[in-house]
Amino acid sequence: MKILVINCGSSSLKYQLIDSDTEAVLAKGLCERIGIDGMFTYQKAGCDKKVSQIDQPDHKKSVSLVLEALTDPENGVVKDLSEIGAVGHRVVHGGEAFEESAIITDEMMKAVEACNDLAPLHNPANIIGINACKELMPNVPQVAVFDTAFHQTMPKEAFIYGIPYEYYTKYKIRKYGFHGTSHAYVSQRTAEILGLDYKKAKIIVCHLGNGASICAVDGGKSVETSMGLTPLMGLIMGTRSGEIDPGVMEYLAKKENLDLEGVMNILNKRSGVLGLSGLSSDFRDIDSAIEDGNEQAKVAKDAFVHRVVNYIGAYIAVMNGVDAIAFTAGVGENDPDMRKDVMEHFAYIGAKVDEELNKCRGVERVISTDDSAVKVLVVPTNEELMIARDTERLVLK
């Protein structure tokens, strides 16, 4: 089956066409600056990327451009749309309503829309993409794959907040976690690489990028994760503060004469390694500055590493042990020094990283020594493939 995977943002749309039989990517690309001036990127497998400026007033136009490119007589990969068996959509927040991916129906969409307050920047954009595909491909099955669904296996003691319980019952304020599709893929792939029984393995996945989260996967289930009600919680990230004393918000508001929106803008967009370094939210820029002797950049990187170590250590305790630790996403896959700095803190449990094997970027590899008591891996994430797998499973059910 050929499955179109769609990931919609407010002004962008990423897409891949995947052959679920071989799991090969037939074509992929990106629609950018939707509603502004429009940039369209298309790349057929084995061919060079084609970039063009095409006006895209809305997501419906972007989806139509994708479908035209995929069926183009010269550069397309399917003869007509009838060859596309299903569409899989990334949806950021499913709340408590969705413990797994779901086939899209009118009633189901009402439940997705009810989660808009929980993810106001993401869910509305995801819904726009779904509606555009439904209109242009009315007879093709559509599936929603939720970032939050994988974490619905967390026990209540892990997801409940220490605030009056009535706010959970009234508003469902609790930890939800994100990057679930990535954590599911990487933990499963880690077990496959190591020959572990996924239903018995204890795996910690470190999804480290501009957005970052850590997940404890015990017996194939998420039992803890670092992000919370929103993606602001947890690790220090590119521009997000991560975990702070909530009292900081009131203190900042009074000192800087800010309203709540102003404080949240600081925590979401001006904090993290950008705020700490005063330079950039890009970890590559931070590393270059450290090489040039920039002490503030070093503080930012050290603080990031410290938080990663904190969460890994906590999750080892939560699971009462760990079999493997996997690094993924932009920073996790491409920063050998960061991985080395993190893992040095776990020599006490017999974890040993092989310095030569660790000299890698963006490749799937076991980087621990043969005698390491805990296996350490780099596993490039593949959320699109995970979405395609879930889509096929539900459509063929």
C-alpha positions as CSV (number, residue, x, y, z in Angstrom):
1,M,0.0,0.0,0.0
2,K,1.2,3.5,-0.8
3,I,0.6,5.9,2.1
4,L,0.8,9.6,2.1
5,V,2.1,11.0,5.4
6,I,1.1,14.6,6.2
7,N,2.6,16.8,9.0
8,C,0.9,20.2,9.0
9,G,2.1,23.4,10.8
10,S,0.4,26.7,10.8
11,S,2.3,27.9,7.7
12,S,4.0,24.7,6.6
13,L,3.2,21.2,5.4
14,K,5.8,18.3,5.4
15,Y,4.9,15.2,3.3
16,Q,6.2,11.8,2.4
17,L,4.8,9.1,0.2
18,I,5.8,5.7,1.6
19,D,5.4,2.2,0.1
20,S,4.3,0.3,3.2
21,D,5.3,-3.1,1.7
22,T,9.0,-2.1,1.4
23,E,8.9,0.9,3.8
24,A,10.7,2.9,1.1
25,V,10.2,6.6,0.7
26,L,9.0,7.2,-2.9
27,A,8.9,11.0,-2.6
28,K,9.0,13.7,0.0
29,G,9.0,17.4,0.3
30,L,7.8,20.6,2.1
31,C,5.4,23.4,1.6
32,E,6.6,26.5,3.3
33,R,5.3,30.1,3.9
34,I,1.7,29.1,3.3
35,G,-0.4,32.2,3.3
36,I,2.6,34.4,2.6
37,D,4.5,33.9,-0.7
38,G,4.7,30.1,-0.9
39,M,7.8,27.8,-1.3
40,F,7.3,24.3,-2.6
41,T,9.9,21.5,-2.4
42,Y,9.6,18.1,-4.0
43,Q,12.1,15.3,-4.1
44,K,11.6,12.0,-5.9
45,A,13.6,9.1,-4.5
46,G,17.0,9.0,-6.1
47,C,16.6,12.4,-7.7
48,D,17.7,15.9,-6.9
49,K,15.4,18.2,-4.8
50,K,13.3,20.6,-6.8
51,V,12.4,24.0,-5.2
52,S,10.0,26.5,-6.6
53,Q,8.1,29.6,-5.4
54,I,4.4,28.9,-5.9
55,D,1.6,31.0,-4.3
56,Q,-0.1,28.9,-1.6
57,P,-2.9,31.0,0.0
58,D,-4.0,28.1,2.1
59,H,-3.3,24.5,3.0
60,K,-5.9,23.2,0.5
61,K,-3.7,24.7,-2.3
62,S,-0.6,23.1,-0.7
63,V,-2.2,19.7,-0.6
64,S,-3.2,20.0,-4.2
65,L,0.4,20.9,-5.2
66,V,1.6,17.8,-3.4
67,L,-0.9,15.6,-5.2
68,E,-0.1,17.2,-8.6
69,A,3.7,16.6,-8.0
70,L,3.1,13.0,-7.0
71,T,1.1,12.3,-10.1
72,D,3.1,14.4,-12.6
73,P,3.8,12.4,-15.8
74,E,7.5,13.2,-15.8
75,N,8.6,13.4,-12.1
76,G,5.7,11.8,-10.3
77,V,5.8,8.4,-8.5
78,V,2.1,7.3,-9.1
79,K,0.0,7.3,-12.2
80,D,-3.1,8.6,-10.4
81,L,-4.5,9.2,-7.0
82,S,-6.2,5.8,-6.9
83,E,-2.8,4.3,-6.1
84,I,-2.7,6.1,-2.7
85,G,-4.3,3.8,-0.3
86,A,-4.5,6.0,2.8
87,V,-3.3,9.3,4.3
88,G,-1.7,9.4,7.8
89,H,-1.8,12.7,9.6
90,R,0.4,13.8,12.5
91,V,-1.8,15.3,15.3
92,V,0.0,16.8,18.2
93,H,-2.5,16.5,21.0
94,G,-5.2,13.8,21.6
95,G,-5.7,14.5,25.3
96,E,-7.2,11.5,27.2
97,A,-9.6,10.8,24.4
98,F,-7.0,8.9,22.3
99,E,-4.8,6.1,23.6
100,E,-3.8,5.1,20.1
101,S,-4.1,6.3,16.5
102,A,-7.5,6.4,15.0
103,I,-9.3,6.4,11.7
104,I,-10.7,9.9,11.0
105,T,-14.5,10.3,11.2
106,D,-16.7,13.4,11.8
107,E,-17.4,12.3,15.4
108,M,-13.7,11.6,16.0
109,M,-12.8,15.1,14.7
110,K,-15.0,16.7,17.3
111,A,-12.8,15.0,20.0
112,V,-9.7,16.3,18.3
113,E,-11.1,19.8,18.1
114,A,-11.9,19.6,21.8
115,C,-8.1,19.3,22.4
116,N,-7.4,22.6,20.7
117,D,-7.1,24.4,24.0
118,L,-4.3,22.0,25.0
119,A,-2.3,22.7,21.9
120,P,-3.4,26.0,20.4
121,L,-0.4,26.4,18.1
122,H,-0.5,22.8,16.7
123,N,-3.9,21.1,16.7
124,P,-5.8,23.8,14.6
125,A,-3.1,23.5,11.9
126,N,-3.2,19.7,12.0
127,I,-7.0,19.9,11.6
128,I,-6.7,22.3,8.6
129,G,-4.4,19.7,6.9
130,I,-6.9,16.9,7.6
131,N,-9.8,18.9,6.2
132,A,-7.8,19.8,3.0
133,C,-7.0,16.1,2.4
134,K,-10.6,15.0,3.0
135,E,-11.9,17.5,0.5
136,L,-9.4,16.7,-2.2
137,M,-9.3,12.9,-1.5
138,P,-12.8,12.2,-0.2
139,N,-12.7,8.4,-0.8
140,V,-9.3,7.8,0.7
141,P,-9.1,6.6,4.3
142,Q,-7.5,9.1,6.7
143,V,-5.8,8.3,10.0
144,A,-4.7,10.5,12.8
145,V,-1.5,9.6,14.7
146,F,-1.2,11.4,18.0
147,D,2.1,12.6,19.6
148,T,0.5,12.1,23.0
149,A,-1.0,8.6,22.5
150,F,2.1,6.6,23.3
151,H,2.3,8.3,26.8
152,Q,-1.3,7.3,27.7
153,T,0.1,4.2,29.4
154,M,1.7,6.3,32.2
155,P,0.3,5.5,35.6
156,K,-1.7,8.1,37.4
157,E,1.1,8.8,39.9
158,A,3.3,9.8,37.0
159,F,0.9,12.1,35.1
160,I,-1.0,13.8,37.9
161,Y,0.1,17.2,39.1
162,G,0.2,18.3,42.8
163,I,-2.6,20.9,42.4
164,P,-6.2,20.5,43.5
165,Y,-7.6,17.3,42.0
166,E,-10.7,19.2,40.8
167,Y,-8.6,20.8,38.0
168,Y,-7.8,17.4,36.6
169,T,-11.5,16.3,36.7
170,K,-12.7,19.6,35.3
171,Y,-10.1,20.6,32.8
172,K,-7.9,17.4,32.4
173,I,-4.8,19.3,33.6
174,R,-2.1,16.7,33.8
175,K,1.1,15.5,32.2
176,Y,0.5,14.3,28.6
177,G,4.0,14.2,27.1
178,F,5.0,14.7,23.4
179,H,7.3,13.2,20.8
180,G,5.4,9.9,21.4
181,T,5.7,8.7,17.8
182,S,9.4,9.2,17.9
183,H,9.8,7.5,21.4
184,A,7.7,4.6,20.2
185,Y,9.8,4.1,17.0
186,V,13.2,4.5,18.7
187,S,12.4,2.2,21.6
188,Q,11.1,-0.5,19.3
189,R,14.0,-0.2,17.0
190,T,16.4,-0.3,19.9
191,A,15.0,-3.6,21.1
192,E,15.2,-4.9,17.5
193,I,18.9,-3.9,17.2
194,L,19.8,-5.5,20.5
195,G,17.7,-8.6,20.1
196,L,15.7,-7.7,23.3
197,D,12.2,-8.7,24.1
198,Y,10.4,-5.4,23.7
199,K,7.7,-6.5,26.2
200,K,10.4,-7.0,28.9
201,A,13.0,-4.4,28.1
202,K,13.7,-1.3,30.0
203,I,14.7,1.5,27.5
204,I,15.3,5.2,27.9
205,V,14.9,7.3,24.8
206,C,16.6,10.7,24.6
207,H,14.9,12.8,21.9
208,L,17.2,15.7,21.9
209,G,16.8,18.6,19.4
210,N,15.5,22.1,19.4
211,G,12.5,20.5,21.1
212,A,13.7,17.8,23.5
213,S,12.2,15.2,25.8
214,I,13.2,11.9,27.5
215,C,11.0,8.9,27.9
216,A,11.2,5.8,30.1
217,V,9.8,2.8,28.2
218,D,9.2,-0.3,30.4
219,G,8.0,-3.4,28.7
220,G,7.0,-1.5,25.6
221,K,5.0,1.1,27.5
222,S,5.8,4.7,28.3
223,V,5.8,5.0,32.1
224,E,7.4,8.5,32.4
225,T,8.3,11.4,30.1
226,S,9.7,14.8,30.6
227,M,7.3,17.0,28.8
228,G,4.0,17.8,30.5
229,L,0.7,19.5,29.8
230,T,2.6,21.4,27.2
231,P,6.0,21.0,25.4
232,L,7.4,23.7,27.7
233,M,8.0,21.3,30.6
234,G,11.2,19.2,31.1
235,L,14.6,19.7,29.5
236,I,16.2,23.0,28.6
237,M,15.6,23.3,24.8
238,G,16.4,25.5,22.0
239,T,14.2,28.4,23.1
240,R,12.1,26.9,25.9
241,S,13.1,27.1,29.5
242,G,12.0,23.6,30.5
243,E,11.5,22.9,34.1
244,I,11.6,25.9,36.4
245,D,10.1,26.9,39.8
246,P,6.6,28.2,39.0
247,G,7.3,31.1,41.3
248,V,9.7,32.5,38.7
249,M,6.7,33.5,36.6
250,E,5.2,35.8,39.3
251,Y,8.7,37.2,40.2
252,L,9.5,38.0,36.5
253,A,6.1,39.5,36.0
254,K,6.5,41.9,38.9
255,K,10.2,42.8,38.1
256,E,9.7,43.3,34.4
257,N,6.1,44.6,34.6
258,L,4.8,41.8,32.3
259,D,1.4,40.2,31.9
260,L,1.1,36.4,31.7
261,E,1.4,36.4,27.9
262,G,4.6,38.3,28.2
263,V,6.1,35.9,30.7
264,M,5.0,32.9,28.6
265,N,6.7,34.5,25.6
266,I,10.0,34.6,27.5
267,L,9.7,31.0,28.6
268,N,8.7,29.7,25.2
269,K,10.7,31.8,22.8
270,R,13.5,33.6,24.6
271,S,14.8,31.0,27.0
272,G,16.6,27.7,26.7
273,V,20.1,27.7,25.2
274,L,19.2,30.8,23.3
275,G,18.5,32.7,26.5
276,L,21.4,31.2,28.4
277,S,24.0,31.7,25.7
278,G,22.7,35.0,24.4
279,L,23.7,33.7,21.0
280,S,21.5,31.1,19.3
281,S,19.0,28.3,19.7
282,D,21.1,26.2,17.3
283,F,23.3,23.8,19.2
284,R,25.9,23.9,16.3
285,D,26.3,27.7,16.9
286,I,26.7,27.0,20.6
287,D,29.4,24.4,20.0
288,S,31.3,26.8,17.7
289,A,31.2,29.5,20.3
290,I,32.5,27.1,23.0
291,E,35.4,26.3,20.7
292,D,36.1,30.0,20.5
293,G,36.2,30.2,24.3
294,N,32.8,31.7,24.9
295,E,32.1,30.9,28.6
296,Q,28.3,31.8,28.4
297,A,27.8,29.3,25.6
298,K,29.6,26.6,27.7
299,V,27.2,27.4,30.6
300,A,24.2,26.8,28.3
301,K,25.6,23.5,27.0
302,D,26.6,22.3,30.4
303,A,23.1,23.2,31.8
304,F,21.5,21.2,29.0
305,V,23.7,18.2,29.7
306,H,23.0,18.4,33.4
307,R,19.2,18.3,32.8
308,V,19.5,15.3,30.5
309,V,21.6,13.5,33.2
310,N,19.0,14.4,35.8
311,Y,16.1,12.8,33.9
312,I,18.0,9.7,32.8
313,G,19.0,9.1,36.4
314,A,15.4,9.6,37.6
315,Y,14.0,7.2,35.0
316,I,16.5,4.5,35.9
317,A,15.1,4.7,39.4
318,V,11.5,4.7,38.1
319,M,12.0,1.5,36.1
320,N,14.3,0.0,38.8
321,G,17.0,-0.5,36.1
322,V,17.7,0.1,32.5
323,D,18.9,-2.2,29.6
324,A,19.5,0.5,27.0
325,I,19.8,4.2,26.5
326,A,19.1,5.5,22.9
327,F,19.9,9.0,21.6
328,T,17.9,10.4,18.7
329,A,16.8,13.7,16.9
330,G,19.0,16.5,15.7
331,V,21.3,16.9,18.7
332,G,21.0,13.4,20.0
333,E,22.0,11.9,16.6
334,N,24.7,14.5,15.7
335,D,26.6,15.5,18.8
336,P,29.1,12.9,19.9
337,D,30.5,15.2,22.6
338,M,27.1,15.7,24.2
339,R,26.5,11.9,24.3
340,K,30.0,11.4,25.8
341,D,29.4,14.1,28.5
342,V,26.0,12.6,29.4
343,M,27.1,9.0,29.6
344,E,30.2,9.8,31.7
345,H,27.7,10.2,34.6
346,F,26.5,6.6,34.3
347,A,29.8,4.7,34.7
348,Y,28.5,3.7,38.2
349,I,26.0,1.4,36.5
350,G,28.6,-0.1,34.2
351,A,27.7,2.0,31.1
352,K,30.7,2.5,28.9
353,V,30.8,4.4,25.6
354,D,33.4,3.4,22.9
355,E,35.1,6.7,21.9
356,E,35.6,5.5,18.3
357,L,32.2,4.2,17.8
358,N,30.7,7.4,19.2
359,K,32.4,9.4,16.5
360,C,29.3,9.3,14.3
361,R,26.5,11.5,13.1
362,G,23.0,10.6,12.0
363,V,23.7,6.9,11.7
364,E,22.2,3.9,13.4
365,R,24.8,2.4,15.7
366,V,25.5,0.8,19.0
367,I,28.2,3.1,20.6
368,S,28.8,1.3,23.9
369,T,31.6,-1.2,24.4
370,D,31.1,-4.9,24.3
371,D,31.4,-5.2,28.0
372,S,29.1,-2.3,28.8
373,A,26.4,-3.3,31.3
374,V,24.0,-0.9,29.7
375,K,23.9,-0.6,25.9
376,V,24.1,2.9,24.4
377,L,22.8,3.6,20.9
378,V,22.3,6.3,18.3
379,V,19.0,5.6,16.5
380,P,17.8,8.2,14.0
381,T,14.1,8.7,14.5
382,N,11.6,8.0,11.8
383,E,8.2,9.5,12.8
384,E,6.9,9.3,9.2
385,L,7.5,5.6,9.0
386,M,5.8,5.1,12.3
387,I,2.8,7.1,11.1
388,A,2.7,5.0,7.9
389,R,2.8,1.7,9.9
390,D,0.0,2.8,12.2
391,T,-2.1,4.0,9.2
392,E,-1.7,0.7,7.4
393,R,-2.5,-1.3,10.5
394,L,-5.8,0.6,11.1
395,V,-6.9,0.7,7.4
396,L,-6.3,-3.0,7.0
397,K,-7.8,-3.9,10.4
